[in-house]
Amino acid sequence: MNQKLLSLVDELAKCRLCEKNLPLEPRPIFQLYSAAKILIAGQAPGKQAHFADRPFADASGKRLREWMGVSESDFYTPENFAILPMGMCFPGKAPTGDLPPLKRCSQTWHAAILSRLEQVKFRIVIGRHAQAYYLPDASGSLADIIQRQLELDSSILVLPHPSPRNNIWLAKNSWFERDVLPLLRRRVSQSLSV
């Protein structure tokens, strides 16, 4: 691993910047390797991921792996996927899900980390907080943003959060499964085969 990234990873693993704003002890959860081929930029780890000390260690992760067409083993291979949430620690619960990621986290860490992920060819951006960071000029509904990114055929693909809480959105937007998932699987497969 790139020595500069290794140093950052060590620092990040010990991060306590938001300790007073978290419901549980700080436990930064991420997966980083300088030669990772695909970046998954998500929201923040859920409570299950916090206790498992592993990103996407829940139903959302299972669905995301199914969407991408990858095994659990391939998903947790750092040479394949860098997983960089907007907030590295579980932010706490809200009435309708988890609280938003704390902004201090992405402001402190993302730019430095992204500059050291040298091999990333494809970015998967999950959820509105990650969209706001990676696509700051994007406007409209989630469906609009996803469809615009499809038309661009760029190195970024926007996804709704794979949480079961989004089942209603997925049911209302059947085009997502029909049009986006085959493209997602193809881009993931192409990126991993390089």
C-alpha positions as CSV (number, residue, x, y, z in Angstrom):
1,M,0.0,0.0,0.0
2,N,1.1,3.5,-0.7
3,Q,3.0,4.8,2.4
4,K,1.1,8.1,2.5
5,L,-2.3,6.3,2.4
6,L,-1.1,3.8,5.0
7,S,-0.2,6.7,7.3
8,L,-3.7,8.2,6.7
9,V,-5.4,4.9,7.3
10,D,-3.6,4.6,10.7
11,E,-4.6,8.1,11.6
12,L,-8.2,7.6,10.5
13,A,-8.5,4.3,12.5
14,K,-7.7,6.3,15.6
15,C,-9.9,9.3,14.8
16,R,-11.9,10.7,17.7
17,L,-12.9,14.1,16.3
18,C,-16.6,13.6,16.6
19,E,-16.6,11.6,19.9
20,K,-18.9,14.1,21.7
21,N,-21.4,13.9,18.9
22,L,-21.8,10.1,18.6
23,P,-24.1,7.8,20.5
24,L,-21.5,5.0,20.6
25,E,-17.8,5.0,21.0
26,P,-16.0,6.2,17.8
27,R,-15.2,3.3,15.5
28,P,-14.2,4.5,12.0
29,I,-15.4,1.9,9.5
30,F,-13.9,1.9,6.1
31,Q,-11.9,-0.2,3.6
32,L,-9.0,1.4,1.8
33,Y,-6.2,0.2,-0.4
34,S,-4.2,2.4,-2.8
35,A,-4.7,0.0,-5.7
36,A,-8.5,-0.5,-5.3
37,K,-10.2,-0.5,-8.6
38,I,-13.7,0.7,-7.5
39,L,-14.7,3.3,-4.9
40,I,-17.9,3.0,-3.0
41,A,-18.8,6.3,-1.5
42,G,-21.7,5.8,0.9
43,Q,-23.4,7.5,3.8
44,A,-22.2,6.2,7.2
45,P,-22.0,2.8,8.8
46,G,-25.2,1.5,10.4
47,K,-25.4,0.1,13.9
48,Q,-24.8,-3.5,12.7
49,A,-21.7,-2.4,10.8
50,H,-20.5,-0.6,13.9
51,F,-20.7,-3.8,16.0
52,A,-19.3,-6.0,13.2
53,D,-16.5,-3.5,12.6
54,R,-17.1,-4.0,8.9
55,P,-18.7,-1.7,6.3
56,F,-22.1,-2.8,4.9
57,A,-22.4,-5.7,7.4
58,D,-26.2,-5.6,7.1
59,A,-29.1,-6.1,4.8
60,S,-28.0,-3.0,2.8
61,G,-24.6,-4.7,2.1
62,K,-26.3,-7.9,1.0
63,R,-28.5,-6.0,-1.4
64,L,-25.6,-3.9,-2.7
65,R,-23.5,-7.0,-3.4
66,E,-26.5,-8.5,-5.2
67,W,-26.9,-5.3,-7.3
68,M,-23.2,-5.4,-8.3
69,G,-23.1,-9.2,-8.9
70,V,-20.2,-9.8,-6.6
71,S,-19.5,-12.2,-3.8
72,E,-19.0,-11.2,-0.2
73,S,-15.4,-12.4,-0.6
74,D,-14.8,-10.1,-3.6
75,F,-16.6,-7.2,-2.0
76,Y,-14.3,-7.3,1.1
77,T,-11.1,-7.6,-0.9
78,P,-9.5,-4.2,-0.6
79,E,-7.7,-4.5,-3.9
80,N,-11.2,-4.6,-5.5
81,F,-13.2,-2.1,-3.5
82,A,-12.4,1.0,-1.5
83,I,-15.3,1.8,0.8
84,L,-15.3,5.4,2.0
85,P,-18.4,6.6,3.8
86,M,-19.2,10.3,4.2
87,G,-19.2,9.7,8.0
88,M,-16.9,6.9,9.2
89,C,-18.8,6.2,12.4
90,F,-22.3,5.3,13.2
91,P,-24.1,8.6,13.6
92,G,-27.1,7.4,15.7
93,K,-30.8,6.7,15.0
94,A,-33.4,9.1,13.7
95,P,-37.2,8.4,13.7
96,T,-37.0,7.2,10.1
97,G,-33.6,5.6,9.9
98,D,-30.1,6.7,10.8
99,L,-29.0,10.3,11.4
100,P,-27.1,12.0,8.6
101,P,-23.3,11.5,8.6
102,L,-21.4,14.2,10.5
103,K,-19.9,16.6,7.9
104,R,-16.7,17.1,9.9
105,C,-15.7,13.6,8.9
106,S,-15.7,14.1,5.1
107,Q,-14.3,17.6,5.5
108,T,-11.4,16.2,7.4
109,W,-10.6,13.0,5.5
110,H,-12.0,12.7,2.0
111,A,-9.8,14.9,-0.1
112,A,-6.6,13.5,1.3
113,I,-7.8,9.9,1.0
114,L,-9.2,10.3,-2.5
115,S,-5.9,11.8,-3.7
116,R,-4.2,8.6,-2.7
117,L,-6.6,6.1,-4.3
118,E,-4.5,6.0,-7.4
119,Q,-6.1,3.1,-9.4
120,V,-9.8,3.9,-9.0
121,K,-11.5,3.8,-12.4
122,F,-15.2,3.7,-11.3
123,R,-17.1,5.4,-8.5
124,I,-20.3,4.2,-7.0
125,V,-22.0,7.0,-5.1
126,I,-24.7,5.9,-2.7
127,G,-27.3,8.1,-1.0
128,R,-27.9,11.8,-1.0
129,H,-25.1,12.9,1.3
130,A,-22.5,11.2,-0.9
131,Q,-24.2,12.6,-4.0
132,A,-24.0,16.1,-2.6
133,Y,-20.2,15.7,-2.1
134,Y,-19.3,13.9,-5.4
135,L,-21.9,15.7,-7.6
136,P,-22.4,19.1,-5.9
137,D,-24.1,20.6,-9.0
138,A,-26.6,17.8,-9.3
139,S,-30.2,18.9,-8.8
140,G,-33.6,17.3,-9.0
141,S,-35.0,14.1,-7.6
142,L,-32.9,11.0,-7.0
143,A,-34.4,9.4,-10.1
144,D,-33.4,12.5,-12.2
145,I,-29.9,12.4,-10.9
146,I,-29.5,8.7,-11.6
147,Q,-30.9,9.1,-15.1
148,R,-28.7,12.0,-15.9
149,Q,-25.6,10.1,-14.8
150,L,-26.7,7.2,-17.0
151,E,-26.8,9.5,-20.0
152,L,-23.3,10.8,-19.3
153,D,-21.9,7.3,-19.2
154,S,-19.2,8.6,-16.9
155,S,-17.0,7.0,-14.3
156,I,-19.6,7.7,-11.6
157,L,-22.8,5.8,-11.1
158,V,-25.3,7.1,-8.6
159,L,-27.4,4.6,-6.7
160,P,-30.2,4.9,-4.1
161,H,-29.3,3.6,-0.7
162,P,-29.7,-0.2,-0.8
163,S,-31.5,-0.2,2.5
164,P,-34.8,-2.1,2.8
165,R,-36.2,1.3,3.8
166,N,-36.0,2.2,0.1
167,N,-38.3,-0.6,-1.1
168,I,-41.1,1.9,-1.9
169,W,-38.8,4.0,-4.1
170,L,-37.5,0.9,-5.9
171,A,-41.1,-0.4,-6.5
172,K,-42.1,3.0,-7.9
173,N,-39.0,3.2,-10.1
174,S,-38.9,-0.2,-11.8
175,W,-36.6,1.2,-14.5
176,F,-33.8,1.2,-11.9
177,E,-33.6,-2.6,-11.8
178,R,-34.2,-3.0,-15.6
179,D,-31.8,-0.2,-16.8
180,V,-29.3,0.5,-14.1
181,L,-28.4,-2.8,-12.5
182,P,-27.2,-4.5,-15.8
183,L,-25.0,-1.4,-16.4
184,L,-23.8,-1.5,-12.8
185,R,-22.8,-5.2,-13.1
186,R,-21.1,-4.6,-16.4
187,R,-19.1,-1.6,-15.1
188,V,-18.1,-3.5,-11.9
189,S,-17.1,-6.6,-13.9
190,Q,-15.0,-4.5,-16.4
191,S,-13.3,-2.5,-13.6
192,L,-12.4,-5.7,-11.7
193,S,-11.0,-7.4,-14.7
194,V,-8.5,-4.7,-15.5
